[in-house]
Amino acid sequence: MALRPLVAGNWKMNGTRSALKELVAMGEGYDAALRAKVDLMICPPAPLLFTAAAAALGSRIAIGGQDCHTAASGAYTGEISAEMLADAGATAVILGHSERRQYFRETDALVAEKAAAAHRAGLVAIICVGETQAEREAGKTLAVVGRQVARSIPEGATPETVVVAYEPVWAIGTGLTPTTADVAEVHALIRRKLVSRHGKQAAGIRILYGGSVKPSNAKELMSVPNVDGALVGGASLKAADFLAIAAAYK
């Protein structure tokens, strides 16, 4: 099944209001020819969400959050609910990123609970999975990713509610990438797991690749079977680089 690809940018803890000029430039470069081929999304830090959503109006670039709490509201100082993200203009939220799993000790069960919260608020959950370098060297890649897919995605996942992003932890921000054969193997596993658990409709869930995606390797990575787009880190901070990655679909 040929799925409409998605290229999403994760700005992480980078950017102030001045960075929104790059988002405006992305909108200007997201012309009719590119819009016909690929969906674009930017996930800025939370303080920029509302202004980013305003800056993206009319461009058809979607805006997403980078995390959410499981509760809709309450005494959780410093936290942000999925409902708040939606109210600020987000249509999606990244969940279970390796940095959240590593630095904040997030478990598969917590990620699944957050995904349910995203669904409650009408947001698409972009659920991240991926192995560490030690796990890859131990030959545990498929077991680790398979477990994360099984446990991090809530029941009833559909193409309208879930996107999966495979991000090998050792490739994020390092400039290293797996071989295309490795990427194909993991993405095929994710597709099998999705369909096995969630039914035939899960064949339409987009699976993104993330981990040192840049203009020079985008076309090769995006041509791998079951790779339905990219989750881009550092290269999404500059309009020229982000648009060049998206242009792989031209």
Secondary structure, DSSP 8 states (H G I E B T S, - for coil): -----EEEEE--S---GGGHHHHHHHHHH--HHHHTT-EEEEE--GGGHHHHHHHTTTTT-EEEES--BSSSSSS-TT--BHHHHHHHT-SEEEES-HHHHHHS---HHHHHHHHHHHHHTT-EEEEEE---HHHHHTT-HHHHHHHHHHHHS-TT--TTTEEEEE--GGGTTTS----HHHHHHHHHHHHHHHHHHH-GGGGGS-EEEESS--HHHHHHHHTSTT--EEEESGGGSSHHHHHHHHGGG-
